Amino acid sequence: MEEAILEEVVRIYRGKPEKLIAALLALQRHYGYLPEPALRTLAQELGVPLSKVYGVATFYAQFRLKPRGKHTVCVCLGTACHVRGSEQIFHALKRELGVEPGDTTADGRFTLEVVSCVGACSMAPVVVVDEETHGRLDPEKALALLKKY
Amino acid sequence: MRSLMDRCCSRCTHSPQTPCKDYVLCRRDGPFCHDDPECKRRRKAWLNSRFPPPGSGQRRLLVCGGLTCGAAGSFSLPEAFRKAIEKAGLEEQVTVTLVGCLGLCEEGPLALVMPERVLYCRLKLEDVAAIVEEHFKGGKPVERLLFRDDTGKTYPFLPEIPFYRKQQRVVLERCGYINPEDIAEYIAAGGYRALTSVLFSLSPEEVIEEIKKSGLRGRGGAGFPTGKKWEAARRVPSSKRYVICNADEGDPGAFMDRALLEGDPHAVIEGMIICGYAIGSDEGYVYVRAEYPLAVKRLRIAIEQAYAAGLLGENILGSGFSFHLHINEGAGAFVCGESTALMASIEGNRGIPRIKVPRSTEKGLFGKPTVLNNVETFANVPLIILRGSQWFANIGTKGSKGTKIFALSGKVKHTGLVEVPMGTTLKELIFDIGGGIKGGKRFKALQIGGPSGGCIPEDMLDLPIDYESLTGAGAMMGSGSIVVMDEDNCMVNTARFFLNFTERESCGKCTPCREGTKQMLNILERITRGEGSPSDLSLLEFLGQVVKATSFCGLGTSAPNPVLTTLRFFRSEYLQHVTERRCSAGECMALRRFVILAEKCIGCGACAYVCPVKAIKGEKKKPHHIDEKVCVKCGRCFEICRFQAVKRL
């Protein structure tokens, strides 16, 4: 864990309990997840109980308490993707990677995630790998996509 | 003068530190403080390069940089075009800009040639050279890259394409036509003039009156009259008030707000500043989803530029009115679309709604009077001020004024972003604009309003789009997502899909929503697994009514809508699942069975190759068969077989 990042986040948000979510987003952006020691420090510096930090971190879908793999494969299960067959894609990826959503493959290469909509409905069904959106997929193409990473 | 925002010469007295009420007008039509034909000429030259007039020989290529076109490869196009244009020696005549969403997402990446409005579809890097050679040099549009309908007819000009013909783009007028990362283009297109006229010629009460007279209602879903909301907040005595823009577009299938923020962020900012002036607030927040990184980025740039130009901050244009704007990134919670939950989230808490007395207009963010409107609502405000409430009230129906933006997706041919006057029928939207159903399939239903909305069958497609008609049908306007379903979509599975979503997104505060959606989901899962019974249908209806009547916030009171509407309009499909144990659409995995027809199978082995669980066995060139005990019913054999030898039962 890089201490400098934590120090920087603490410096910006110290004593501002209303900035808890922004602080958590900033931490996650750097670490890829929310490490427990960082949450303890943050709770102290912001002046909020650790239970509240944990409550907020588990309430919102964006936050993760476990480290992530090298790449995040995020399957969109929004309505438009659903009606164009995203469930098949999800099952195919789940089978291929052998993990449940939120978990990481044993080799640490991929973390599987699901999202309710990324707003790219016109090219449904969509899978987002890291920051790149891939559309008009089917199970075949989605599996082929993994090989690119 | 590289930008319209720069000083034309040393005589220009304007700077953000020396604000001036003529600033916005002066940028485009000035200078007003001194007279110099050369300064006027420079302005004109800049404007002509951005908005080339017909016959000038100047062209501007607008490349769609919306999320969808971007993902399809548009982000690399501008650079390629610039290089090719330079190589052809045309850099004086043609400029290239990355813009926001042009609307016809299905055909992306899109590019539009101005001023003639030739639209190119499905562009690839390989096509760049042809456009530069044949069109920019030769003067003839490249036929093969134009929009083509089913009959093969091509449409060179955007306004003639059926998708655009029935639309009325007023809120989206600039979206796709200006560089969203340059405030100068927004100002050149008439932006911030509404703000100027508000600050210097209208009292806050007059602004509210104008919005009330226009009949504008909230575009986020519930349709509350905007002017009334503003008035309520203004009336509460307080030294501090807040303006919040709800850009937490959580409905799956909705991307209107994303497109607006990516394509014309200043319109939203201008609407918010006007609201601040009207209600007496000096501080606002845009609560935007973290799932929309591009929208956040463009909004951030827009806010910085508005500050730099003195249009945000202290003493705006010397009017004495100050307004500050912050971005607040959401962290992924559907319930935060609910106003009180959203405010809880800005305050750094879990997004849990509170009881609505007092209303947010009395005690909202940090306990202060707060106006919360959504992105599209704010984007309508400058238009109403500039063109007048009467102009706005003339569009639409008796109870629903103006236009509405919809995100069209699902099994419709032309998916994309559309804007139509209120009162347009759903049929016009799906068939005239959307082009009907893909692949010659049959229309089954459309889902409007997201997880809070309902499913509308074919015989109700003549329903006009207005708040009351849709609510009467058990659906709702919602924020504007329309997902079209065809014969291959199972309505029971669709209802299960939505319940799965609302159950997951329920914040857990109240029992009817937390437990009720869970029980409803259990029943729906049972039915889609083929384990349901006819009595489940009445139980579902009963539970749905209870959840609707007793939940705490809008999430719970609307969560049963997809179930109740599908039970009402597609009951036979439910009955098929619970009595025949069959799903005729073939979507419910557990109810599917696949067999190989021996007389049609040639033994090519393609199905055995794609089967993920090796359930298909057979010798080469001899009929194969499926081991049903191993089969996971994924259907990939069915999709891959070219001889129709795999049959779905």
Boltz contact constraints between the chains, C-beta under 6 A:
constraints:
  - contact:
      token1: [A, 17]
      token2: [B, 348]
      max_distance: 6.0
  - contact:
      token1: [A, 18]
      token2: [B, 347]
      max_distance: 6.0
  - contact:
      token1: [A, 18]
      token2: [B, 348]
      max_distance: 6.0
  - contact:
      token1: [A, 20]
      token2: [B, 348]
      max_distance: 6.0
  - contact:
      token1: [A, 21]
      token2: [B, 331]
      max_distance: 6.0
  - contact:
      token1: [A, 21]
      token2: [B, 348]
      max_distance: 6.0
  - contact:
      token1: [A, 25]
      token2: [B, 329]
      max_distance: 6.0
  - contact:
      token1: [A, 55]
      token2: [B, 350]
      max_distance: 6.0
  - contact:
      token1: [A, 56]
      token2: [B, 350]
      max_distance: 6.0
  - contact:
      token1: [A, 59]
      token2: [B, 350]
      max_distance: 6.0
  - contact:
      token1: [A, 60]
      token2: [B, 331]
      max_distance: 6.0
  - contact:
      token1: [A, 60]
      token2: [B, 332]
      max_distance: 6.0
  - contact:
      token1: [A, 60]
      token2: [B, 333]
      max_distance: 6.0
  - contact:
      token1: [A, 61]
      token2: [B, 332]
      max_distance: 6.0
  - contact:
      token1: [A, 62]
      token2: [B, 290]
      max_distance: 6.0
  - contact:
      token1: [A, 62]
      token2: [B, 331]
      max_distance: 6.0
  - contact:
      token1: [A, 62]
      token2: [B, 332]
      max_distance: 6.0
  - contact:
      token1: [A, 78]
      token2: [B, 252]
      max_distance: 6.0
  - contact:
      token1: [A, 78]
      token2: [B, 253]
      max_distance: 6.0
  - contact:
      token1: [A, 79]
      token2: [B, 252]
      max_distance: 6.0
  - contact:
      token1: [A, 79]
      token2: [B, 253]
      max_distance: 6.0
  - contact:
      token1: [A, 79]
      token2: [B, 483]
      max_distance: 6.0
  - contact:
      token1: [A, 80]
      token2: [B, 253]
      max_distance: 6.0
  - contact:
      token1: [A, 80]
      token2: [B, 409]
      max_distance: 6.0
  - contact:
      token1: [A, 80]
      token2: [B, 410]
      max_distance: 6.0
  - contact:
      token1: [A, 80]
      token2: [B, 483]
      max_distance: 6.0
  - contact:
      token1: [A, 82]
      token2: [B, 497]
      max_distance: 6.0
  - contact:
      token1: [A, 83]
      token2: [B, 410]
      max_distance: 6.0
  - contact:
      token1: [A, 83]
      token2: [B, 483]
      max_distance: 6.0
  - contact:
      token1: [A, 83]
      token2: [B, 485]
      max_distance: 6.0
  - contact:
      token1: [A, 83]
      token2: [B, 489]
      max_distance: 6.0
  - contact:
      token1: [A, 95]
      token2: [B, 612]
      max_distance: 6.0
  - contact:
      token1: [A, 116]
      token2: [B, 252]
      max_distance: 6.0
  - contact:
      token1: [A, 117]
      token2: [B, 252]
      max_distance: 6.0
  - contact:
      token1: [A, 118]
      token2: [B, 291]
      max_distance: 6.0
  - contact:
      token1: [A, 119]
      token2: [B, 255]
      max_distance: 6.0
  - contact:
      token1: [A, 119]
      token2: [B, 258]
      max_distance: 6.0
  - contact:
      token1: [A, 120]
      token2: [B, 67]
      max_distance: 6.0
  - contact:
      token1: [A, 120]
      token2: [B, 68]
      max_distance: 6.0
  - contact:
      token1: [A, 121]
      token2: [B, 253]
      max_distance: 6.0
  - contact:
      token1: [A, 121]
      token2: [B, 255]
      max_distance: 6.0
  - contact:
      token1: [A, 121]
      token2: [B, 409]
      max_distance: 6.0
  - contact:
      token1: [A, 122]
      token2: [B, 68]
      max_distance: 6.0
  - contact:
      token1: [A, 122]
      token2: [B, 105]
      max_distance: 6.0
  - contact:
      token1: [A, 122]
      token2: [B, 106]
      max_distance: 6.0
  - contact:
      token1: [A, 122]
      token2: [B, 409]
      max_distance: 6.0
  - contact:
      token1: [A, 122]
      token2: [B, 415]
      max_distance: 6.0
  - contact:
      token1: [A, 122]
      token2: [B, 416]
      max_distance: 6.0
  - contact:
      token1: [A, 123]
      token2: [B, 68]
      max_distance: 6.0
  - contact:
      token1: [A, 133]
      token2: [B, 71]
      max_distance: 6.0
  - contact:
      token1: [A, 135]
      token2: [B, 71]
      max_distance: 6.0
